[in-house]
Amino acid sequence: MHYVLKVDIGGVKGVMAPLVGKPPPDSHVWILGGTAPAFVKSEQPLFNEGPMWRIELVSPAWPKPGR
């Protein structure tokens, strides 16, 4: 499942952010469904005005026996 997380800034700052070109970007999170849901990937800034980071799961590369 793909979730889009939108930040809602209230008050005067919420009105001013789009006007000055600094609305917070949407965060995207992918979750594998089923009886045991699992994190798959996310794309989001990790701090205010930071770059977009992509965090994904990777499979381990196990050494072959005898090496």
PDB file of N, CA, C and O in Angstrom:
ATOM      1  N   MET A   1       0.835  -1.167   0.000  1.00  0.00           N
ATOM      2  CA  MET A   1       0.000   0.000   0.000  1.00  0.00           C
ATOM      3  C   MET A   1       0.886   1.237   0.000  1.00  0.00           C
ATOM      4  O   MET A   1       1.942   1.258   0.632  1.00  0.00           O
ATOM      5  N   HIS A   2       0.457   2.241  -0.696  1.00  0.00           N
ATOM      6  CA  HIS A   2       1.185   3.508  -0.795  1.00  0.00           C
ATOM      7  C   HIS A   2       0.411   4.560  -0.011  1.00  0.00           C
ATOM      8  O   HIS A   2      -0.758   4.818  -0.298  1.00  0.00           O
ATOM      9  N   TYR A   3       1.060   5.167   0.979  1.00  0.00           N
ATOM     10  CA  TYR A   3       0.452   6.220   1.781  1.00  0.00           C
ATOM     11  C   TYR A   3       1.139   7.543   1.460  1.00  0.00           C
ATOM     12  O   TYR A   3       2.362   7.597   1.333  1.00  0.00           O
ATOM     13  N   VAL A   4       0.354   8.606   1.330  1.00  0.00           N
ATOM     14  CA  VAL A   4       0.886   9.948   1.149  1.00  0.00           C
ATOM     15  C   VAL A   4       0.533  10.733   2.400  1.00  0.00           C
ATOM     16  O   VAL A   4      -0.642  10.916   2.717  1.00  0.00           O
ATOM     17  N   LEU A   5       1.552  11.195   3.104  1.00  0.00           N
ATOM     18  CA  LEU A   5       1.366  11.940   4.339  1.00  0.00           C
ATOM     19  C   LEU A   5       1.534  13.423   4.046  1.00  0.00           C
ATOM     20  O   LEU A   5       2.584  13.853   3.569  1.00  0.00           O
ATOM     21  N   LYS A   6       0.507  14.194   4.329  1.00  0.00           N
ATOM     22  CA  LYS A   6       0.527  15.628   4.075  1.00  0.00           C
ATOM     23  C   LYS A   6       0.594  16.358   5.406  1.00  0.00           C
ATOM     24  O   LYS A   6      -0.151  16.044   6.334  1.00  0.00           O
ATOM     25  N   VAL A   7       1.490  17.332   5.496  1.00  0.00           N
ATOM     26  CA  VAL A   7       1.632  18.132   6.705  1.00  0.00           C
ATOM     27  C   VAL A   7       0.651  19.294   6.617  1.00  0.00           C
ATOM     28  O   VAL A   7       0.619  20.018   5.622  1.00  0.00           O
ATOM     29  N   ASP A   8      -0.147  19.465   7.666  1.00  0.00           N
ATOM     30  CA  ASP A   8      -1.105  20.562   7.720  1.00  0.00           C
ATOM     31  C   ASP A   8      -0.630  21.560   8.768  1.00  0.00           C
ATOM     32  O   ASP A   8      -0.673  21.285   9.967  1.00  0.00           O
ATOM     33  N   ILE A   9      -0.177  22.718   8.303  1.00  0.00           N
ATOM     34  CA  ILE A   9       0.279  23.763   9.209  1.00  0.00           C
ATOM     35  C   ILE A   9      -0.900  24.694   9.451  1.00  0.00           C
ATOM     36  O   ILE A   9      -1.488  25.220   8.506  1.00  0.00           O
ATOM     37  N   GLY A  10      -1.236  24.890  10.688  1.00  0.00           N
ATOM     38  CA  GLY A  10      -2.369  25.751  11.007  1.00  0.00           C
ATOM     39  C   GLY A  10      -1.954  27.189  11.263  1.00  0.00           C
ATOM     40  O   GLY A  10      -0.769  27.505  11.371  1.00  0.00           O
ATOM     41  N   GLY A  11      -2.943  28.042  11.357  1.00  0.00           N
ATOM     42  CA  GLY A  11      -2.710  29.431  11.729  1.00  0.00           C
ATOM     43  C   GLY A  11      -2.089  30.260  10.627  1.00  0.00           C
ATOM     44  O   GLY A  11      -2.175  29.925   9.445  1.00  0.00           O
ATOM     45  N   VAL A  12      -1.463  31.348  11.035  1.00  0.00           N
ATOM     46  CA  VAL A  12      -0.858  32.294  10.101  1.00  0.00           C
ATOM     47  C   VAL A  12       0.285  31.645   9.326  1.00  0.00           C
ATOM     48  O   VAL A  12       0.446  31.912   8.135  1.00  0.00           O
ATOM     49  N   LYS A  13       1.086  30.794   9.983  1.00  0.00           N
ATOM     50  CA  LYS A  13       2.200  30.129   9.295  1.00  0.00           C
ATOM     51  C   LYS A  13       1.691  29.235   8.172  1.00  0.00           C
ATOM     52  O   LYS A  13       2.337  29.125   7.130  1.00  0.00           O
ATOM     53  N   GLY A  14       0.547  28.598   8.369  1.00  0.00           N
ATOM     54  CA  GLY A  14      -0.031  27.745   7.334  1.00  0.00           C
ATOM     55  C   GLY A  14      -0.480  28.522   6.113  1.00  0.00           C
ATOM     56  O   GLY A  14      -0.435  28.011   4.994  1.00  0.00           O
ATOM     57  N   VAL A  15      -0.915  29.765   6.326  1.00  0.00           N
ATOM     58  CA  VAL A  15      -1.318  30.621   5.210  1.00  0.00           C
ATOM     59  C   VAL A  15      -0.089  31.190   4.510  1.00  0.00           C
ATOM     60  O   VAL A  15      -0.083  31.322   3.287  1.00  0.00           O
ATOM     61  N   MET A  16       0.943  31.525   5.264  1.00  0.00           N
ATOM     62  CA  MET A  16       2.124  32.184   4.713  1.00  0.00           C
ATOM     63  C   MET A  16       3.064  31.225   3.979  1.00  0.00           C
ATOM     64  O   MET A  16       3.717  31.631   3.018  1.00  0.00           O
ATOM     65  N   ALA A  17       3.147  29.972   4.406  1.00  0.00           N
ATOM     66  CA  ALA A  17       4.106  29.023   3.820  1.00  0.00           C
ATOM     67  C   ALA A  17       3.967  28.905   2.303  1.00  0.00           C
ATOM     68  O   ALA A  17       4.979  29.019   1.611  1.00  0.00           O
ATOM     69  N   PRO A  18       2.781  28.683   1.749  1.00  0.00           N
ATOM     70  CA  PRO A  18       2.673  28.589   0.282  1.00  0.00           C
ATOM     71  C   PRO A  18       2.972  29.920  -0.409  1.00  0.00           C
ATOM     72  O   PRO A  18       3.486  29.936  -1.528  1.00  0.00           O
ATOM     73  N   LEU A  19       2.655  31.030   0.250  1.00  0.00           N
ATOM     74  CA  LEU A  19       2.881  32.338  -0.365  1.00  0.00           C
ATOM     75  C   LEU A  19       4.359  32.658  -0.528  1.00  0.00           C
ATOM     76  O   LEU A  19       4.751  33.312  -1.494  1.00  0.00           O
ATOM     77  N   VAL A  20       5.182  32.201   0.411  1.00  0.00           N
ATOM     78  CA  VAL A  20       6.622  32.459   0.321  1.00  0.00           C
ATOM     79  C   VAL A  20       7.369  31.292  -0.325  1.00  0.00           C
ATOM     80  O   VAL A  20       8.599  31.299  -0.386  1.00  0.00           O
ATOM     81  N   GLY A  21       6.626  30.287  -0.808  1.00  0.00           N
ATOM     82  CA  GLY A  21       7.243  29.167  -1.525  1.00  0.00           C
ATOM     83  C   GLY A  21       7.893  28.135  -0.635  1.00  0.00           C
ATOM     84  O   GLY A  21       8.837  27.468  -1.059  1.00  0.00           O
ATOM     85  N   LYS A  22       7.411  27.981   0.603  1.00  0.00           N
ATOM     86  CA  LYS A  22       8.004  27.001   1.509  1.00  0.00           C
ATOM     87  C   LYS A  22       6.964  26.067   2.132  1.00  0.00           C
ATOM     88  O   LYS A  22       7.006  25.819   3.337  1.00  0.00           O
ATOM     89  N   PRO A  23       6.036  25.549   1.334  1.00  0.00           N
ATOM     90  CA  PRO A  23       5.128  24.559   1.928  1.00  0.00           C
ATOM     91  C   PRO A  23       5.887  23.249   2.149  1.00  0.00           C
ATOM     92  O   PRO A  23       6.731  22.893   1.327  1.00  0.00           O
ATOM     93  N   PRO A  24       5.612  22.530   3.226  1.00  0.00           N
ATOM     94  CA  PRO A  24       6.323  21.259   3.447  1.00  0.00           C
ATOM     95  C   PRO A  24       5.945  20.236   2.377  1.00  0.00           C
ATOM     96  O   PRO A  24       4.774  20.126   2.013  1.00  0.00           O
ATOM     97  N   PRO A  25       6.931  19.483   1.868  1.00  0.00           N
ATOM     98  CA  PRO A  25       6.621  18.476   0.841  1.00  0.00           C
ATOM     99  C   PRO A  25       5.870  17.288   1.441  1.00  0.00           C
ATOM    100  O   PRO A  25       5.939  17.030   2.643  1.00  0.00           O
ATOM    101  N   ASP A  26       5.160  16.580   0.586  1.00  0.00           N
ATOM    102  CA  ASP A  26       4.457  15.369   1.018  1.00  0.00           C
ATOM    103  C   ASP A  26       5.467  14.262   1.292  1.00  0.00           C
ATOM    104  O   ASP A  26       6.511  14.182   0.645  1.00  0.00           O
ATOM    105  N   SER A  27       5.143  13.418   2.252  1.00  0.00           N
ATOM    106  CA  SER A  27       5.951  12.230   2.532  1.00  0.00           C
ATOM    107  C   SER A  27       5.244  11.018   1.939  1.00  0.00           C
ATOM    108  O   SER A  27       4.021  10.910   2.019  1.00  0.00           O
ATOM    109  N   HIS A  28       6.010  10.104   1.343  1.00  0.00           N
ATOM    110  CA  HIS A  28       5.450   8.893   0.742  1.00  0.00           C
ATOM    111  C   HIS A  28       6.012   7.682   1.477  1.00  0.00           C
ATOM    112  O   HIS A  28       7.219   7.568   1.690  1.00  0.00           O
ATOM    113  N   VAL A  29       5.102   6.775   1.860  1.00  0.00           N
ATOM    114  CA  VAL A  29       5.500   5.561   2.588  1.00  0.00           C
ATOM    115  C   VAL A  29       4.798   4.369   1.942  1.00  0.00           C
ATOM    116  O   VAL A  29       3.596   4.415   1.680  1.00  0.00           O
ATOM    117  N   TRP A  30       5.560   3.298   1.686  1.00  0.00           N
ATOM    118  CA  TRP A  30       5.010   2.060   1.137  1.00  0.00           C
ATOM    119  C   TRP A  30       5.092   0.980   2.202  1.00  0.00           C
ATOM    120  O   TRP A  30       6.142   0.766   2.808  1.00  0.00           O
ATOM    121  N   ILE A  31       3.959   0.292   2.425  1.00  0.00           N
ATOM    122  CA  ILE A  31       3.852  -0.782   3.414  1.00  0.00           C
ATOM    123  C   ILE A  31       3.316  -2.023   2.721  1.00  0.00           C
ATOM    124  O   ILE A  31       2.346  -1.951   1.966  1.00  0.00           O
ATOM    125  N   LEU A  32       3.948  -3.157   2.977  1.00  0.00           N
ATOM    126  CA  LEU A  32       3.482  -4.432   2.440  1.00  0.00           C
ATOM    127  C   LEU A  32       2.364  -4.932   3.337  1.00  0.00           C
ATOM    128  O   LEU A  32       2.563  -5.091   4.542  1.00  0.00           O
ATOM    129  N   GLY A  33       1.208  -5.178   2.778  1.00  0.00           N
ATOM    130  CA  GLY A  33       0.053  -5.616   3.555  1.00  0.00           C
ATOM    131  C   GLY A  33       0.112  -7.096   3.900  1.00  0.00           C
ATOM    132  O   GLY A  33       1.091  -7.777   3.595  1.00  0.00           O
ATOM    133  N   GLY A  34      -0.927  -7.579   4.528  1.00  0.00           N
ATOM    134  CA  GLY A  34      -1.016  -8.986   4.894  1.00  0.00           C
ATOM    135  C   GLY A  34      -1.211  -9.145   6.386  1.00  0.00           C
ATOM    136  O   GLY A  34      -1.525  -8.182   7.086  1.00  0.00           O
ATOM    137  N   THR A  35      -1.023 -10.371   6.875  1.00  0.00           N
ATOM    138  CA  THR A  35      -1.214 -10.622   8.310  1.00  0.00           C
ATOM    139  C   THR A  35      -0.116  -9.995   9.151  1.00  0.00           C
ATOM    140  O   THR A  35      -0.331  -9.684  10.323  1.00  0.00           O
ATOM    141  N   ALA A  36       1.053  -9.809   8.565  1.00  0.00           N
ATOM    142  CA  ALA A  36       2.158  -9.149   9.265  1.00  0.00           C
ATOM    143  C   ALA A  36       2.684  -8.016   8.367  1.00  0.00           C
ATOM    144  O   ALA A  36       3.638  -8.228   7.619  1.00  0.00           O
ATOM    145  N   PRO A  37       2.078  -6.815   8.428  1.00  0.00           N
ATOM    146  CA  PRO A  37       2.519  -5.716   7.575  1.00  0.00           C
ATOM    147  C   PRO A  37       3.996  -5.394   7.796  1.00  0.00           C
ATOM    148  O   PRO A  37       4.507  -5.519   8.909  1.00  0.00           O
ATOM    149  N   ALA A  38       4.670  -4.983   6.739  1.00  0.00           N
ATOM    150  CA  ALA A  38       6.098  -4.697   6.826  1.00  0.00           C
ATOM    151  C   ALA A  38       6.418  -3.414   6.056  1.00  0.00           C
ATOM    152  O   ALA A  38       5.795  -3.117   5.037  1.00  0.00           O
ATOM    153  N   PHE A  39       7.390  -2.667   6.555  1.00  0.00           N
ATOM    154  CA  PHE A  39       7.871  -1.461   5.895  1.00  0.00           C
ATOM    155  C   PHE A  39       8.606  -1.855   4.622  1.00  0.00           C
ATOM    156  O   PHE A  39       9.392  -2.803   4.632  1.00  0.00           O
ATOM    157  N   VAL A  40       8.362  -1.137   3.517  1.00  0.00           N
ATOM    158  CA  VAL A  40       9.039  -1.400   2.254  1.00  0.00           C
ATOM    159  C   VAL A  40       9.950  -0.236   1.880  1.00  0.00           C
ATOM    160  O   VAL A  40      11.139  -0.432   1.627  1.00  0.00           O
ATOM    161  N   LYS A  41       9.388   0.993   1.845  1.00  0.00           N
ATOM    162  CA  LYS A  41      10.170   2.136   1.373  1.00  0.00           C
ATOM    163  C   LYS A  41       9.514   3.425   1.846  1.00  0.00           C
ATOM    164  O   LYS A  41       8.305   3.467   2.073  1.00  0.00           O
ATOM    165  N   SER A  42      10.321   4.487   1.995  1.00  0.00           N
ATOM    166  CA  SER A  42       9.781   5.813   2.256  1.00  0.00           C
ATOM    167  C   SER A  42      10.594   6.853   1.505  1.00  0.00           C
ATOM    168  O   SER A  42      11.791   6.677   1.277  1.00  0.00           O
ATOM    169  N   GLU A  43       9.937   7.932   1.125  1.00  0.00           N
ATOM    170  CA  GLU A  43      10.576   9.088   0.502  1.00  0.00           C
ATOM    171  C   GLU A  43      10.060  10.311   1.235  1.00  0.00           C
ATOM    172  O   GLU A  43       8.887  10.665   1.117  1.00  0.00           O
ATOM    173  N   GLN A  44      10.948  10.965   2.001  1.00  0.00           N
ATOM    174  CA  GLN A  44      10.531  12.103   2.805  1.00  0.00           C
ATOM    175  C   GLN A  44      11.746  12.868   3.308  1.00  0.00           C
ATOM    176  O   GLN A  44      12.832  12.300   3.426  1.00  0.00           O
ATOM    177  N   PRO A  45      11.570  14.156   3.606  1.00  0.00           N
ATOM    178  CA  PRO A  45      12.669  14.887   4.230  1.00  0.00           C
ATOM    179  C   PRO A  45      12.761  14.467   5.697  1.00  0.00           C
ATOM    180  O   PRO A  45      11.738  14.241   6.343  1.00  0.00           O
ATOM    181  N   LEU A  46      13.959  14.364   6.211  1.00  0.00           N
ATOM    182  CA  LEU A  46      14.125  13.942   7.597  1.00  0.00           C
ATOM    183  C   LEU A  46      14.231  15.118   8.564  1.00  0.00           C
ATOM    184  O   LEU A  46      14.225  14.924   9.779  1.00  0.00           O
ATOM    185  N   PHE A  47      14.328  16.340   8.030  1.00  0.00           N
ATOM    186  CA  PHE A  47      14.334  17.530   8.875  1.00  0.00           C
ATOM    187  C   PHE A  47      13.791  18.707   8.070  1.00  0.00           C
ATOM    188  O   PHE A  47      13.682  18.634   6.847  1.00  0.00           O
ATOM    189  N   ASN A  48      13.457  19.777   8.756  1.00  0.00           N
ATOM    190  CA  ASN A  48      12.849  20.939   8.132  1.00  0.00           C
ATOM    191  C   ASN A  48      13.723  21.513   7.022  1.00  0.00           C
ATOM    192  O   ASN A  48      14.900  21.806   7.234  1.00  0.00           O
ATOM    193  N   GLU A  49      13.140  21.671   5.843  1.00  0.00           N
ATOM    194  CA  GLU A  49      13.806  22.196   4.653  1.00  0.00           C
ATOM    195  C   GLU A  49      14.991  21.341   4.206  1.00  0.00           C
ATOM    196  O   GLU A  49      15.878  21.829   3.506  1.00  0.00           O
ATOM    197  N   GLY A  50      15.008  20.070   4.607  1.00  0.00           N
ATOM    198  CA  GLY A  50      16.074  19.162   4.202  1.00  0.00           C
ATOM    199  C   GLY A  50      15.769  18.506   2.869  1.00  0.00           C
ATOM    200  O   GLY A  50      14.663  18.645   2.348  1.00  0.00           O
ATOM    201  N   PRO A  51      16.740  17.790   2.308  1.00  0.00           N
ATOM    202  CA  PRO A  51      16.520  17.101   1.037  1.00  0.00           C
ATOM    203  C   PRO A  51      15.605  15.888   1.218  1.00  0.00           C
ATOM    204  O   PRO A  51      15.441  15.376   2.325  1.00  0.00           O
ATOM    205  N   MET A  52      15.019  15.444   0.116  1.00  0.00           N
ATOM    206  CA  MET A  52      14.190  14.237   0.156  1.00  0.00           C
ATOM    207  C   MET A  52      15.116  13.027   0.282  1.00  0.00           C
ATOM    208  O   MET A  52      16.073  12.887  -0.479  1.00  0.00           O
ATOM    209  N   TRP A  53      14.828  12.177   1.226  1.00  0.00           N
ATOM    210  CA  TRP A  53      15.611  10.952   1.435  1.00  0.00           C
ATOM    211  C   TRP A  53      14.752   9.765   1.044  1.00  0.00           C
ATOM    212  O   TRP A  53      13.554   9.734   1.328  1.00  0.00           O
ATOM    213  N   ARG A  54      15.370   8.785   0.389  1.00  0.00           N
ATOM    214  CA  ARG A  54      14.697   7.526   0.065  1.00  0.00           C
ATOM    215  C   ARG A  54      15.311   6.449   0.942  1.00  0.00           C
ATOM    216  O   ARG A  54      16.520   6.223   0.912  1.00  0.00           O
ATOM    217  N   ILE A  55      14.471   5.793   1.717  1.00  0.00           N
ATOM    218  CA  ILE A  55      14.906   4.717   2.600  1.00  0.00           C
ATOM    219  C   ILE A  55      14.218   3.444   2.127  1.00  0.00           C
ATOM    220  O   ILE A  55      12.990   3.376   2.080  1.00  0.00           O
ATOM    221  N   GLU A  56      15.011   2.435   1.777  1.00  0.00           N
ATOM    222  CA  GLU A  56      14.476   1.172   1.257  1.00  0.00           C
ATOM    223  C   GLU A  56      15.120   0.001   1.980  1.00  0.00           C
ATOM    224  O   GLU A  56      16.213   0.117   2.535  1.00  0.00           O
ATOM    225  N   LEU A  57      14.438  -1.105   1.965  1.00  0.00           N
ATOM    226  CA  LEU A  57      15.007  -2.343   2.493  1.00  0.00           C
ATOM    227  C   LEU A  57      15.872  -2.997   1.426  1.00  0.00           C
ATOM    228  O   LEU A  57      15.578  -2.902   0.234  1.00  0.00           O
ATOM    229  N   VAL A  58      16.917  -3.646   1.847  1.00  0.00           N
ATOM    230  CA  VAL A  58      17.767  -4.405   0.929  1.00  0.00           C
ATOM    231  C   VAL A  58      17.933  -5.810   1.484  1.00  0.00           C
ATOM    232  O   VAL A  58      17.823  -6.030   2.690  1.00  0.00           O
ATOM    233  N   SER A  59      18.191  -6.731   0.618  1.00  0.00           N
ATOM    234  CA  SER A  59      18.437  -8.106   1.048  1.00  0.00           C
ATOM    235  C   SER A  59      19.920  -8.274   1.360  1.00  0.00           C
ATOM    236  O   SER A  59      20.765  -7.721   0.656  1.00  0.00           O
ATOM    237  N   PRO A  60      20.242  -9.023   2.396  1.00  0.00           N
ATOM    238  CA  PRO A  60      21.659  -9.243   2.680  1.00  0.00           C
ATOM    239  C   PRO A  60      22.286 -10.128   1.620  1.00  0.00           C
ATOM    240  O   PRO A  60      21.617 -10.996   1.060  1.00  0.00           O
ATOM    241  N   ALA A  61      23.546  -9.918   1.343  1.00  0.00           N
ATOM    242  CA  ALA A  61      24.306 -10.768   0.421  1.00  0.00           C
ATOM    243  C   ALA A  61      25.151 -11.712   1.262  1.00  0.00           C
ATOM    244  O   ALA A  61      26.200 -11.331   1.782  1.00  0.00           O
ATOM    245  N   TRP A  62      24.688 -12.931   1.387  1.00  0.00           N
ATOM    246  CA  TRP A  62      25.378 -13.918   2.212  1.00  0.00           C
ATOM    247  C   TRP A  62      26.543 -14.518   1.439  1.00  0.00           C
ATOM    248  O   TRP A  62      26.405 -14.786   0.246  1.00  0.00           O
ATOM    249  N   PRO A  63      27.690 -14.739   2.084  1.00  0.00           N
ATOM    250  CA  PRO A  63      28.807 -15.381   1.377  1.00  0.00           C
ATOM    251  C   PRO A  63      28.459 -16.834   1.051  1.00  0.00           C
ATOM    252  O   PRO A  63      27.746 -17.503   1.799  1.00  0.00           O
ATOM    253  N   LYS A  64      28.976 -17.297  -0.071  1.00  0.00           N
ATOM    254  CA  LYS A  64      28.721 -18.694  -0.455  1.00  0.00           C
ATOM    255  C   LYS A  64      29.587 -19.604   0.401  1.00  0.00           C
ATOM    256  O   LYS A  64      30.700 -19.226   0.767  1.00  0.00           O
ATOM    257  N   PRO A  65      29.092 -20.810   0.732  1.00  0.00           N
ATOM    258  CA  PRO A  65      29.867 -21.750   1.562  1.00  0.00           C
ATOM    259  C   PRO A  65      31.206 -22.110   0.894  1.00  0.00           C
ATOM    260  O   PRO A  65      31.272 -22.301  -0.320  1.00  0.00           O
ATOM    261  N   GLY A  66      32.242 -22.198   1.688  1.00  0.00           N
ATOM    262  CA  GLY A  66      33.547 -22.590   1.188  1.00  0.00           C
ATOM    263  C   GLY A  66      34.402 -21.414   0.727  1.00  0.00           C
ATOM    264  O   GLY A  66      35.486 -21.611   0.178  1.00  0.00           O
ATOM    265  N   ARG A  67      33.924 -20.204   0.945  1.00  0.00           N
ATOM    266  CA  ARG A  67      34.743 -19.041   0.530  1.00  0.00           C
ATOM    267  C   ARG A  67      35.128 -18.226   1.710  1.00  0.00           C
ATOM    268  O   ARG A  67      35.813 -17.214   1.564  1.00  0.00           O
TER     269      ARG A  67
END
